[in-house]
Amino acid sequence: MEQVLFRHNKPGRPVTFAEYQAEGGFAALKKGLKELSPLEVQQAVIDSGLRGRGGAGFPTGKKWSFVPRDLPGPRYLICNCDEMEPGTYKDRVLLEANPYSLVEGMILAGYAIGCEHAFIFIRRGYETAAMNLRRAIGEAREAGFLGRNILGSGFSMELDLHVSAGRYICGEETALMNALEGKRANPRSKPPFPAVKGLWGRPTVVNNVETLANVPSIITNGPAWFKGLAGIPEAAGMKLFCISGHVRNTVCVELPLGMTLGEIIDGPCGGMLQGKKFKACIPGGASTPFFTAEHWGVPMDFDAVAKAGSRLGTGGIVVFPENTCMVAATLNLTTFFARESCGWCTPCREGLPYVREILTRIEAGGGETEDVEILREHVKYLNYAFCALAPGAMGPVEGLLRLFEDEIREHVVKKRCPFKN
Amino acid sequence: MVNLTIDDKQVTVPKDATIYDAAKAAGIRIPILCHDKKLHPFGGCRMCLVEVEQMKGRQIPACTTPVTEGMIVRTSTPDIIQARKMVLELLLLKHPIDCPVCDAAGDCDLQNLTYEYKVNANRFTDEKFQHKIDYENPLIERDMNRCIHCGKCARICDEIVSYGAYSFLNRGLEAKIGTEFDGPLNCEFCGSCVSVCPVGALLSRPFKFKARWWALSKTKTVCSYCGTGCQLTLGIKDGKVLTTIYDENQGFHNGQLCTRGRWGYQFVNSDKRLTTPLIRKNGKLVQASWEEALSAVKERLFSAKTAGGESAACLVTPRLTNEELFVLKKLFNVALGSQNIDHSAGYAHNALSAGALESLGYAASPSTIADIQKTNLLLVVKSDAYETHPVLGFEINLGVKRKGVDLRVVSDKRGKLSRLPDATTYVHKPGSEVLLFNAMARVIIGENLVDAGASSISGLAELKNSLQGYAPEKVAEACGMSADEIIVLARDYAKAEKALIMLPLGLGYPGHGKDLAQALINLALLTGKIGKEGCGVLIMGEKNNSQGAVDMGVYPAKGGKDAVAILDGCAAGTVKTLYVVGENPVVSYPNRKAVEAALDKVEFLIVQDLFLTETAEKAHVVLPACSFAEKDGTFTSVGKVIQRVNRAIAPVGLSRSDFEILNALYAACANTQPYADVAAVFAEISENVPAYKGISYAGLGENGVIWPAGGTPRFVPAEGGAVQGESGKYALLTGSALNHCGTLSRFGEGPMYVCPAGYAELSYTDASALKVKNDDLLTLKSASGEVRLKAKVSARMPQGVIFAPYHFGEESVNTLTTGAPVTWVNVSK
């Protein structure tokens, strides 16, 4: 299978600068800066159909096009590497093997939007990735790929690595910007959107690691090639899937978008562990509603997954086997989100802990019939929170109510968890 | 402008309006908890959710969402109401239902909305928090169990007060409003946080358990401390002023108050108020009837009148109303035939009554408070402008932080203003202001930065001549600044499209007199910065009616004695009767020893005051007067605003308003009918004081009237010399402490908690040389006296300079001073 992001991977060690270049790395940078205008780079990304790999799946080129070009003053590009979604570890795997695609992609993205200073906002725990990036940035600068007048193109850009103090909310792009400015990591209200008023009040683009790392290959091979990589015509490109849970191989693999859930679990994952039956999975990170066996054939692409009632998210698949208590699984996720709420808005600050309380009660056998309705209400109204954290947190709860209501009621009626003896 | 539809109503609003603003303009109420019109939108409480048709009915917050053309908004669909109910239910999960003992009950947004949305039984239950309640200070009680995380306290403290006492701590459900290291509150105690708290999490402790909100009657009036002219709403019950009530729609300051405005009302019902007249009998002041006291006073005044009036003199506080000052002046000028009347020791009004009058043709600031936020460059003379007029300090904060005003502070020490973003502070040697501003004028002339219009102003040639000796290079050393700094400041000032100069006055600032005002007015005239919006000079009178006292002409004219001459006359025996109305010269006038000697010497001393002050203790007759809360009348504040003062309570004890006392004395001495009421006096003022022409008492309305200034400006050279230091001595600067104003605020518990006594503030370098630390006693010794003050070591003081506030009677700094801008003192441990 063709590999794009993992093309340069070396077993047991990161690829070197020389190897990356020898294998065609930084060719896209040279082509982009010398042969293409910023608008042409942007257009190539628009045409490629590349969608954000951080969870929301927003078309990348379109996001860039929102940045006002004629506004005097600085524009910023931020790479969001605060990968904290439970079940997601693709960016870490990518950067531990190869930091150069990201650096190259960021320079190209910076060129496209006219950015003079870019930042990589990296999760504190990602020490190896940070070390690789630091080295890669230094090498790129020495090679003249960063700094003043890059490759004689007249385009200048600085790139800095910022190690986060660590919080789930920092992955929310506006909270990330606050954190980067040295403020408390609370999200900001939108509008104004970051493309208009972001970091230090300036136009800013925030992209995920994987998104940016895809840009060089699009420039080298063209948008049509990129589109063609996907397994189904509606999708575009490859996707890193990181699978964990009850499968034989918990791996991070690069697969064409559009492969079905079943193909992924039976293929690279080598099927279920200990021959157990598949009960459910989180298809795209902790904030996405569950898939069950009935979704076995759903093509793993943004639109198809959305149509099936969930979100492709980050591509972090967590697999649950037959004897999993879904109330307990949801409670586990909700506990994480309740802890990670920043405390800014009422629904998230007060609502998530309350959902946690209800689920705790139900799981412990103290649930009431009315709790189902109260949970449903939370799923509805927590959508109107300040940022996407609370709606995301309600993803699994919504899935639980839609797919496993019987299981909840069984807890209530039996006054205990039916999966525990 | 943007057109939109809200609940089927067509609304047209400016394009930067939010849905909330638009709804408000259309008279549609959207419930809010975290929104405050003075603060940046927050969007946290989610009470103001509305539906927008174009967003597929998704509920979005009205307070943060800007309007767009053609938007169709619904503010109260069943679904929205359900969402709001849910928000309230969630808030009530943790909020204790202790309304019966909560002081905010009746004034609580959460309570009111819970009632309005009929959340009569919460379906959700959870354990409440057990946060420790902060009782560490006597002003603000912090009960974080009641907090609903609207963040208003943290935001107002940051955005407007620029102190930053609060911040969110922790995350999720554990998130709370915390203080520095989560310790007890330690701040300016302005109480802005209390005023905006929508629940009972932040409470005024002096008001705690005093009254329920619905039992209070309210009276709108004007604060009686500094010259800013903030409007106040007093909360009254049983004839007592119990609190100040926040009204976000009041005044230019939107109800925003400082420490003394918010907590200093306590002097009104203080136990220390004088409740009966006192007469000295056998060397002791004893209680007397009004008849007895007044007849003693009248007898003295009659005999002074018979002798030609010159033996009578008056020192009056500019805290009185315009009407009272007008009648008092008439009592002396007309009824008694004496010109000996003055206030504030002369130098707290000299900048206006001599400086502005000569240079501009009228004794007032050409600018108004509104100019602060409209200017591009703000030149503040002395960082103390924040301490003397804190609410104007908030205006500066807002100008700098929201409007990008370029703040330049020219000061003999750094201060809070110096810490504002991008503020530049030029620290100069004490007393060298005139030198410095003259040098700036010279640069402006030398570099041809003079505005074309300046050539038509008379006196330009004389000014140019007078500035020969003020080349920046020559004065740099005496100023303690580099010539380059002076040149750059002059250029930036001259080139700014709009520039405003702010000059605070006060009894603590003897250097802020005629010459300094004129040097500043010269700068503004040279660069064409008078008479335009956002430009000019704002001369900030110290007391609530400082501008009014100047307007009423309460300073000596036509050969009358000024304050210094009056006191000299008392000492020499030429002034035989001294009538002191509200002033406390023993503490506030320079050279305490000489003042006390003069007052001890004068044959007959009448003191009319609220309290038995250090001055009143020396009196032969003491007349108990009323506070501002017991009066009707007008005050004229900074920027020439005439505002109505409204009586809130009946006089305390047997006290009478200054108006009542003076009106009776005037009628008796002039042998005429007394004025019917204050309105009658105001009518006479508007006939006699040209600036007040055409203004009527009834026409002043809620926000008052700015009297129109007009005159012929001219350049008047200002004299400024280098202040010679004395070797081995420290430069002592006096001035205002942040929480005090004059000597009146000493009778308010709030200001006295925050700043209970005088202190000597000195630099770390000097402190280490003197081997002193905070609160060690320092002995300060000048040519005229000696005091012992607690040391306060701070980073803002330059080496060799000591600052001491002047408000306090014990170890008062006026023991050391004699009225010079800088007093040289020996300091020892």
Interface residues (C-beta under 8 A of the other chain):
Chain A: R167 I169 R184 N186 S189 P191 A338 R339 E340 S341 C342 G343 W344 C345 T346 P347 R349 E350 G351 L352 P353 Y354 E357 E370 I374 E377 Y381 Y384 A385 F386
Chain B: P41 G43 G44 C45 R46 L49 R58 Q59 I60 P61 T64 T65 P66 Q82 A83 M86 V87 L90 L91 L93 K94 R123 F124 D126 I148 H149 G151 S167 F168 N170 R171 G172 L173 E174 A175
